[in-house]
Amino acid sequence: MGKPLNQYFVATGAWFLAYGMQTVIFAWLVTMVLDETPDKVGLAQMAYLLPGTLFILIGGSIADQYGGRKIALIGQTLAALVAAGLALSMTLSALTYEKFLLFAICMGCAQAILTPARDGLLPLVAEGKIQQRVAQVSLIQFGVQMVGIMIASLADALGAVIMLSIQSVILSLGALAYQLLNVRLVKSNRTQPGFLQQIFSSVYEGFISVRNSRAMRAIVFQNVAMGICFMGSYIVTIPLLIREVYQGSSTEMSIVNAANSLGLFLTIMILLRFGEIVRQGRALLLAQGLGALVLTAASMDLSFYLLTSTLFVWGMCGGIAMTMARTIMQEHSPEDQRSRMMAFYAFSFMGAGPLGALVTGYLVTWVGPSSALAIASLTMLLVVILVRIRSNLWQLER
């Protein structure tokens, strides 16, 4: 592997190691430390995800205009400073819900800046092997996320300040890797006289490209449903299920998160071992449909270990679905619009996340976590059936 590819893997790995910690620490702080109600848990997750809705398309356009490496460096550095800032604040005074919301918004902004820039850099270091590199990045993502989740399982023993400090150091190492990364600069050829006009024109151009591609349009649509149904369930319903049904703590949250990531990790290892999938759209739809059925089973008052096993299988389905969706977007993207195309990819998933977090938070309040999980997963199954009937994903070949 070339040096730029290794540096890219290091930078990406640092982000997802910190993100693995974040998935547990964030839910642990709001559900266990602050002991907030389900609607406030949903609101906090919405505050974290909302910047993705507002800024990720702009982030992709800026990355296409000024270079993905520079923008990724800024985003990762900002995330490191935010984690360090909350750690310092908690050292000086007690954690409050308002302070936590500010942390969530700032971390969400950093992620919105970083995500499309990082994804747009991948083809520049892929050496012509897009699906293989997507699978390798996904392998790194979920492998190091498991490590981050296991580190976060020590939150009860070590405390939030130490956890956040570790997270900040990891993010800083990733920022250093971006600083050292040497890739050719691919910029959009179209320019406008004013900065804002240039950015909004760039976003609109990206929208037209997605709209005119049947494959990318279908990916974006199913991503919206996945953000509402699956992400809302993962970040709101499942932590509340652990707290209210299983009387768990950060340890139990880490176990189910690690099981889910392990499923993703093993699936991607299998993909790398047995080669590329030709019918990518068909694999995506089958994985999403099976994942919806598996998540429905998780709502049926299982024992904790059966729940963990179910979420492991759900993760295996997600490993196929996410790899295929990202590969389709990468392979259908114009070269000078890759950051914008991946911004639309992330926007359709992360942008729907705030709505999913808010809806599932209230849904848990109204019908309880088990019923909320069943409603969300069955809704996703209906969407998969609709996409199968109305799109060309089933026939799509590499």
TAURUR-V58018 format. One record per residue. N is the residue number from 1. PHI is phi in whole degrees, 0 to 359 (NA if undefined). Layout:
n: <N/N>
phi: <PHI/PHI>
This chain:
n: <1/2/3/4/5/6/7/8/9/10/11/12/13/14/15/16/17/18/19/20/21/22/23/24/25/26/27/28/29/30/31/32/33/34/35/36/37/38/39/40/41/42/43/44/45/46/47/48/49/50/51/52/53/54/55/56/57/58/59/60/61/62/63/64/65/66/67/68/69/70/71/72/73/74/75/76/77/78/79/80/81/82/83/84/85/86/87/88/89/90/91/92/93/94/95/96/97/98/99/100/101/102/103/104/105/106/107/108/109/110/111/112/113/114/115/116/117/118/119/120/121/122/123/124/125/126/127/128/129/130/131/132/133/134/135/136/137/138/139/140/141/142/143/144/145/146/147/148/149/150/151/152/153/154/155/156/157/158/159/160/161/162/163/164/165/166/167/168/169/170/171/172/173/174/175/176/177/178/179/180/181/182/183/184/185/186/187/188/189/190/191/192/193/194/195/196/197/198/199/200/201/202/203/204/205/206/207/208/209/210/211/212/213/214/215/216/217/218/219/220/221/222/223/224/225/226/227/228/229/230/231/232/233/234/235/236/237/238/239/240/241/242/243/244/245/246/247/248/249/250/251/252/253/254/255/256/257/258/259/260/261/262/263/264/265/266/267/268/269/270/271/272/273/274/275/276/277/278/279/280/281/282/283/284/285/286/287/288/289/290/291/292/293/294/295/296/297/298/299/300/301/302/303/304/305/306/307/308/309/310/311/312/313/314/315/316/317/318/319/320/321/322/323/324/325/326/327/328/329/330/331/332/333/334/335/336/337/338/339/340/341/342/343/344/345/346/347/348/349/350/351/352/353/354/355/356/357/358/359/360/361/362/363/364/365/366/367/368/369/370/371/372/373/374/375/376/377/378/379/380/381/382/383/384/385/386/387/388/389/390/391/392/393/394/395/396/397/398>
phi: <NA/289/299/302/296/297/296/297/297/296/297/294/298/297/298/284/296/294/292/300/297/298/300/274/299/299/295/294/298/278/267/259/288/277/55/277/287/304/293/285/297/298/295/295/294/296/297/288/272/301/303/298/294/277/239/291/292/295/299/295/294/296/296/292/280/243/105/294/298/297/289/298/299/297/297/291/296/300/299/297/292/294/298/295/296/291/299/295/297/289/290/274/205/289/287/239/296/295/296/294/297/298/301/298/295/294/294/296/296/299/294/296/287/285/303/293/295/296/294/291/284/303/299/286/244/281/57/80/246/297/298/296/291/300/295/295/297/296/297/298/306/276/293/286/299/298/297/298/296/292/298/292/295/272/301/299/278/268/95/292/297/294/300/293/294/299/301/296/296/299/297/294/296/294/298/297/296/295/298/273/293/243/229/290/270/251/243/296/280/267/231/238/294/249/299/296/297/296/293/292/295/294/298/296/299/295/299/297/296/294/298/278/255/300/293/294/298/292/298/297/297/290/294/300/297/294/297/286/277/276/293/303/293/290/265/241/293/294/302/289/298/298/287/268/262/256/49/268/226/298/295/295/298/294/296/290/294/293/297/296/294/297/299/300/299/293/299/291/298/295/300/292/288/257/95/282/271/279/271/293/295/295/298/299/294/297/294/294/296/296/299/296/294/295/293/299/297/294/273/263/50/281/293/299/286/291/300/299/295/295/290/295/294/302/295/298/297/296/299/291/299/291/295/293/297/293/296/299/296/297/286/261/273/299/303/274/234/297/297/293/297/287/293/295/299/292/299/295/268/290/294/280/302/302/296/298/296/293/297/291/300/288/297/297/298/281/239/92/295/294/294/298/295/294/298/296/290/291/297/297/298/297/295/300/298/297/296/299/282/261/245/259/297/296/269/295/236/294>
